[in-house]
């Protein structure tokens, strides 16, 4: 019995036209550089026939591609000369993500991403469908039978969600890529316009900060502003709900994203503690369900001690207990990176005080940031490890860069690896690596070997 049958959105085959446009630009650029009018007109005719050919091929591929949903599987057929058919079992799908960019909204398209129970061999599968077909596909795979009830952040919680969702480094790369694309379109005028306005902004910031810090402070304020603005757009009207055995999340201003997560398929909860989370007194909670990793946005943000609010959405959630401090743990593995960074910055700052006083304030600011790195490493040195909870789940604690993770595993479908050197074997310590169903690797340093060796009996 066929529950749903349809075709893909034509936009999914637009990549062939994009490749064709790239091929068309090469002879045009060659003719323009040589300033040959006859060759230019010849290249235009060639490009016209090439685009007609690519459009015809895309049309035939579009007509030959379709999808079908039965009570057991999702069948996807693609290809003209070489037929390719994918059979995806419905029982293996754990998450359905519906995402619509502004262009897809304008054209009535919706990108559907299906995640599976295990990331091996297939982690996810993407489809670009019409909006109506995408909604019907989500309703067939994950029908909402009970009225949803859940959590909608507002006020200070909404601001905390946006602040903890902001990614500074991603925003920096995104802005540089955007300016680079504008520079290709509008030429050097775009860069001159941006630099002129940035100089005015730097002069304004220089009125409030010490001498020598205006450029660095301007860059930090600019990137922080765009990072927060991007996070506000992503968390616009963000909601987290539970409807029976489903978890529903939705939100986004320009790019709207909604997810349906099977509650019984949740494998990992990850509480990420950052300096911003400690200052805001909030705990962002992230979810993993099989091959799905929701790293882009927290599932919810709660205050310390609000375990009941989390259990209303995740009944099996348990707050991991702290690992006892290991007094024999060597600190070298935890402190060598931040200590080396701090020592180099301290030497540069000392030299700058004598040779180049103008560079001393930026180096002092970087030195202060490195002290935060040392504080996070100290927290990881005291709390990194693992423990077994009362509900027979495994909690794993580890620190990476400026984030300390409290990971709780609700599945036994994980692998572990124990590594020892001659020195750690003499001290009764080892390094423990966990492999999760989402292909994520966790690493805890210098944990007791007798406890790590008992994991085979716990799992």
Buried (B, 14 or more C-beta within 10 A) or exposed (E): EEBBEBBBBBBBBBEBBEEBEEEBEEBBEEBEEEEEEEBBEEBEEBBEEBBEEBBEBBEEBBEBBBBBBBEEBBBBEBEEEEEEEEEBEBEBBBBBBBBBBEEBBEBEBBBBBBBBBBBEEBBBBEBBBBBEBBBBBBEBBBEBEEEBEBBEBEEEBBBBBBBBBBBEEEBBEBBEEEEEEBBEEEEEEBBEEBEEEBEEBBEEBBEEBEEBBBBBBBBBBBBBEBBBEBBBBBBBEBBBBBBEEBBBBBBBEEBBBBBBBBBEBBBBBBBBBBBBBBEBEBBBBBBBBBBBBBBEBBBBBBEEEBEEEBEEBBEEBBBBEEBEEBEEBBEEBBBEBBBEBBEEBBEBBEEBEEEEEEBBBBBBBBBEEBEEBBBBBBBBBBBBBBBBBEEEBBBBBBBEEBBBBBBBBBBEEBEBEBEBEEEBEEBEBBBBEBBBBBEBEBBBBBBBBEBBEEBEEEB
